[in-house]
């Protein structure tokens, strides 16, 4: 395996983890707000976008 394919696999794993964490944040905030998941989509999306930024900019070691 080359070094590039290992980084690609790590990026895919990080994106899947970000999706799971964002979904849990949306569900958790939505549950605390009485089932209003529409307003909880904003912090979930911000978490996902910031995570993507972090994975692709800071993760290029």
Buried (B, 14 or more C-beta within 10 A) or exposed (E): EEEEEEEEEEBEEBBEEBEEBBEEBBEEBBEEEEEEEEEBBEBBEEBBEEBBEEBEEEEEE
